Amino acid sequence: MKLTKSHFEIHLRFRNGILLLSLLIFSLILVLYFFPNGENNTDNFVELAEYQTQIDVLRVEANNKKKAYKLKPFNPNFITEYKAYVLGLSVNELNKLLEYRKKDKWINSKQDFKKVTGVSDSLLTVIAPLFKFPDWVNRSKNQTSYSRKKKFPEKSFAEKGDLNIVAAKELQETIGVPDFIAERIIARRVELNGFVSDIQLKDVKGLYNNKHNKILLLYTVKTPLQINKININKASVKQLMEVPYFDFETALEIKDFIEQNNGISDFEELGKIEGFSLEKIDRIALYLTLN
């Protein structure tokens, strides 16, 4: 009699294969359970650490920039383009300030700043507390009422001080001349080896008419430098260079002009020389003669 085999009967070799496969699967499950993505986790940890380091560096840089950009008290006469940008000034407002400073004029108050630049009141309210002016400006503000009332009486020549020996400190204390202007006066006096005339105060850059006039109320050139005037029509280039207001190039141009025109009869004729300014002709004439 023929017996029918069961469909579920498995050959011995297949059973061994299935058992081995089961063991492998079980072992793989154990490995994945106890060591889940070990290599990836390590990589992830390293990447996270690097990101955190970058974040920390950026945070430090941001703090440093914040400290650097923090506005500090400053003199509004020396605003750079970058500071103007930080403050919120427009290009037009900055240009107005720069043009004003090119004329050797100074901002001495927030009112001056608004008048020159034309900034809005709201912006001025924000930035004005940061303005820091030199000590002499602050002293002048505190003494404004006194200075306005103070008038210097007319003095005779004998009563005036000598402009050729007065010290810078004396000019500051008696008239209120700013320290740097007083120093310029003395420096110019030294360059000239002494003033020849009061009009040479015009040489001092930044000395406004108000202070100029006050100085001459109290001081004058009482011991003028003794000079031998040079005949401009006969002078050599070397002799012309002895005039404090002429350099070599100017002296050469004057010499050529005089030779081409057979001399001059008025110092004003020098204005015909290209590039020659007659602004200082009154002081130049102190050292020259026409015959």
C-alpha positions as CSV (number, residue, x, y, z in Angstrom):
1,M,0.0,0.0,0.0
2,K,1.4,3.5,-1.0
3,L,1.5,6.1,1.7
4,T,1.0,9.9,0.9
5,K,3.7,12.3,2.2
6,S,2.7,15.4,4.2
7,H,3.3,18.8,2.5
8,F,4.9,20.0,5.8
9,E,7.5,17.3,5.9
10,I,11.0,19.0,5.6
11,H,14.2,17.2,4.6
12,L,16.9,17.1,7.3
13,R,19.3,19.4,5.4
14,F,16.6,22.0,5.0
15,R,15.8,21.9,8.7
16,N,19.5,22.5,9.5
17,G,19.5,25.4,7.0
18,I,16.5,27.0,8.6
19,L,18.0,26.6,12.0
20,L,21.2,28.2,11.0
21,L,19.3,31.1,9.3
22,S,17.2,31.5,12.5
23,L,20.3,31.7,14.6
24,L,21.8,34.4,12.3
25,I,18.6,36.4,12.4
26,F,18.5,36.2,16.2
27,S,22.1,37.2,16.5
28,L,21.6,40.2,14.2
29,I,18.6,41.2,16.3
30,L,20.7,41.1,19.4
31,V,23.4,43.2,17.8
32,L,21.0,45.8,16.6
33,Y,19.3,45.9,20.0
34,F,22.5,46.4,22.0
35,F,24.5,48.4,19.5
36,P,21.9,50.5,17.6
37,N,23.7,52.6,14.9
38,G,26.8,52.9,17.0
39,E,29.0,54.3,14.2
40,N,26.3,56.8,13.1
41,N,25.7,58.0,16.7
42,T,29.4,58.7,17.1
43,D,29.4,60.6,13.8
44,N,26.3,62.5,14.9
45,F,27.9,63.4,18.2
46,V,31.0,64.7,16.5
47,E,28.9,66.8,14.1
48,L,26.8,68.2,17.0
49,A,29.9,69.1,18.9
50,E,31.3,71.0,15.9
51,Y,28.0,72.8,15.4
52,Q,27.9,73.8,19.0
53,T,31.5,75.1,18.8
54,Q,30.5,77.2,15.8
55,I,27.5,78.6,17.5
56,D,29.6,79.5,20.6
57,V,32.1,81.3,18.3
58,L,29.4,83.2,16.5
59,R,27.8,84.2,19.9
60,V,31.1,85.5,21.1
61,E,31.7,87.5,17.9
62,A,28.2,88.9,18.1
63,N,28.8,90.1,21.7
64,N,32.1,91.6,20.7
65,K,30.5,93.5,17.8
66,K,27.7,94.6,20.0
67,K,30.3,96.1,22.4
68,A,32.3,97.6,19.6
69,Y,29.2,99.2,18.1
70,K,28.1,100.7,21.4
71,L,28.1,104.4,20.9
72,K,30.5,106.3,23.2
73,P,30.8,110.1,23.8
74,F,32.4,111.8,20.8
75,N,33.3,115.2,19.4
76,P,30.7,115.9,16.7
77,N,33.4,117.9,14.8
78,F,35.1,114.6,13.8
79,I,32.3,112.3,12.7
80,T,33.4,109.7,10.2
81,E,31.3,108.3,7.5
82,Y,30.8,105.0,9.4
83,K,29.8,106.8,12.6
84,A,27.4,109.0,10.7
85,Y,25.8,105.8,9.3
86,V,25.6,104.3,12.8
87,L,24.1,107.5,14.2
88,G,21.5,107.6,11.4
89,L,22.7,110.8,9.6
90,S,21.9,111.1,5.9
91,V,24.6,111.6,3.3
92,N,23.4,115.1,2.8
93,E,23.6,115.9,6.5
94,L,27.1,114.6,6.7
95,N,28.2,116.5,3.7
96,K,26.9,119.7,5.2
97,L,29.0,119.1,8.3
98,L,32.1,118.3,6.3
99,E,31.8,121.4,4.2
100,Y,31.4,123.5,7.3
101,R,34.5,122.0,8.8
102,K,36.5,122.6,5.6
103,K,36.1,126.3,6.3
104,D,37.9,125.7,9.7
105,K,34.6,126.4,11.6
106,W,33.7,124.4,14.6
107,I,30.6,122.9,16.2
108,N,30.4,124.0,19.8
109,S,26.9,123.0,20.8
110,K,24.0,120.9,19.8
111,Q,22.3,124.0,18.4
112,D,25.3,124.5,16.1
113,F,25.0,120.9,15.0
114,K,21.3,121.2,14.1
115,K,21.9,124.5,12.3
116,V,24.7,123.2,10.2
117,T,23.4,119.7,9.4
118,G,19.7,120.3,9.5
119,V,19.0,117.0,11.4
120,S,15.5,116.4,12.8
121,D,14.7,117.2,16.4
122,S,14.0,113.6,17.1
123,L,17.4,112.4,15.9
124,L,19.1,115.3,17.7
125,T,17.4,114.3,21.0
126,V,18.9,110.8,20.7
127,I,22.5,111.7,19.7
128,A,23.0,115.1,21.5
129,P,23.7,113.4,24.9
130,L,26.7,111.7,23.3
131,F,28.3,115.0,22.2
132,K,31.6,115.6,24.0
133,F,33.3,119.0,23.5
134,P,36.7,120.2,24.6
135,D,37.1,121.6,28.1
136,W,37.6,125.1,26.8
137,V,34.2,125.0,25.0
138,N,32.5,124.0,28.2
139,R,34.3,126.7,30.1
140,S,33.1,129.2,27.5
141,K,29.5,128.0,27.9
142,N,29.7,128.5,31.7
143,Q,31.1,132.0,31.3
144,T,28.8,133.1,28.4
145,S,26.8,135.6,30.4
146,Y,30.0,137.0,31.9
147,S,31.8,137.2,28.5
148,R,28.9,138.9,26.8
149,K,28.8,141.7,29.5
150,K,32.6,142.0,29.6
151,K,33.9,144.8,27.5
152,F,37.5,145.8,27.2
153,P,38.1,149.6,27.5
154,E,40.0,151.4,24.8
155,K,43.7,151.5,25.7
156,S,46.5,153.8,24.4
157,F,49.5,152.4,22.7
158,A,51.5,152.7,25.9
159,E,48.9,150.9,27.9
160,K,48.7,147.9,25.6
161,G,50.7,144.7,26.0
162,D,53.3,143.7,23.5
163,L,52.1,141.2,20.9
164,N,55.6,140.1,20.3
165,I,56.2,138.9,23.9
166,V,52.8,137.9,25.2
167,A,52.5,134.2,26.2
168,A,49.8,131.8,25.0
169,K,48.5,131.3,28.6
170,E,48.0,135.0,29.0
171,L,45.9,135.2,25.9
172,Q,43.7,132.4,27.2
173,E,43.2,133.9,30.6
174,T,42.8,137.6,29.7
175,I,40.7,137.3,26.5
176,G,39.5,133.7,26.5
177,V,41.3,132.7,23.3
178,P,41.1,128.9,22.9
179,D,44.3,127.1,23.9
180,F,45.0,125.8,20.4
181,I,44.5,129.2,18.8
182,A,46.7,130.9,21.3
183,E,49.4,128.3,20.5
184,R,49.0,129.0,16.8
185,I,49.5,132.7,17.4
186,I,52.8,132.1,19.2
187,A,53.9,129.5,16.6
188,R,53.3,132.0,13.8
189,R,55.2,134.6,15.7
190,V,58.2,132.2,15.9
191,E,58.0,131.4,12.2
192,L,58.2,135.1,11.3
193,N,60.9,135.7,13.9
194,G,58.6,138.2,15.4
195,F,55.6,140.2,14.1
196,V,56.2,143.3,12.0
197,S,52.7,144.6,12.2
198,D,49.3,143.8,13.9
199,I,47.9,142.8,10.5
200,Q,49.9,139.6,10.6
201,L,47.4,138.2,13.1
202,K,45.4,137.5,10.0
203,D,47.9,134.7,9.3
204,V,46.5,132.7,12.2
205,K,44.1,130.1,10.9
206,G,40.9,129.8,12.9
207,L,41.2,133.2,14.7
208,Y,37.8,134.8,14.2
209,N,37.2,138.5,14.0
210,N,35.7,138.7,17.4
211,K,38.8,137.3,19.2
212,H,41.1,139.1,16.7
213,N,39.6,142.5,17.6
214,K,39.6,141.8,21.3
215,I,43.3,140.9,21.1
216,L,44.1,144.2,19.4
217,L,42.2,146.1,22.1
218,L,44.7,144.9,24.7
219,Y,47.8,144.1,22.7
220,T,49.8,145.5,19.7
221,V,53.2,145.1,18.1
222,K,55.4,147.4,20.3
223,T,58.7,145.9,19.4
224,P,58.4,145.1,15.7
225,L,61.0,143.0,13.9
226,Q,63.5,145.2,12.2
227,I,63.7,144.3,8.5
228,N,65.3,145.7,5.4
229,K,62.6,146.0,2.7
230,I,63.5,144.4,-0.6
231,N,63.0,146.3,-3.9
232,I,60.7,143.9,-5.7
233,N,61.7,145.4,-9.1
234,K,65.3,144.6,-8.6
235,A,65.3,141.6,-6.3
236,S,66.7,138.2,-7.2
237,V,64.8,135.0,-6.8
238,K,66.9,134.3,-3.7
239,Q,66.1,137.7,-2.2
240,L,62.4,137.2,-2.9
241,M,62.5,133.9,-1.0
242,E,63.4,135.8,2.1
243,V,59.8,137.1,2.2
244,P,58.0,134.7,4.6
245,Y,55.0,134.4,2.2
246,F,57.0,133.3,-0.9
247,D,58.3,129.9,-1.7
248,F,60.8,129.2,-4.5
249,E,58.1,128.6,-7.2
250,T,56.3,131.8,-6.3
251,A,59.5,133.9,-6.2
252,L,60.5,132.5,-9.6
253,E,57.1,133.4,-11.1
254,I,57.3,137.0,-9.7
255,K,60.8,137.4,-11.0
256,D,59.7,136.3,-14.5
257,F,56.6,138.5,-14.5
258,I,58.6,141.6,-13.5
259,E,61.2,141.0,-16.2
260,Q,58.5,140.6,-18.8
261,N,56.7,143.7,-17.8
262,N,59.8,145.9,-17.1
263,G,58.8,146.2,-13.5
264,I,55.6,147.0,-11.6
265,S,54.3,150.2,-10.1
266,D,51.7,148.6,-7.7
267,F,51.7,145.4,-5.7
268,E,48.2,144.8,-6.9
269,E,49.7,144.0,-10.4
270,L,51.0,140.7,-8.9
271,G,47.4,139.5,-9.1
272,K,47.9,139.1,-12.9
273,I,50.2,136.2,-12.2
274,E,48.2,133.0,-12.7
275,G,47.4,131.4,-9.4
276,F,48.7,134.3,-7.3
277,S,46.3,135.4,-4.6
278,L,46.2,139.0,-3.4
279,E,44.6,137.9,-0.1
280,K,47.9,138.4,1.8
281,I,49.2,141.4,-0.2
282,D,48.9,143.8,2.7
283,R,51.2,141.5,4.7
284,I,53.5,140.8,1.8
285,A,54.0,144.5,1.3
286,L,55.5,144.8,4.8
287,Y,58.7,143.2,3.4
288,L,58.9,144.9,0.0
289,T,59.2,148.2,-1.7
290,L,58.6,149.3,-5.3
291,N,61.8,151.4,-5.6
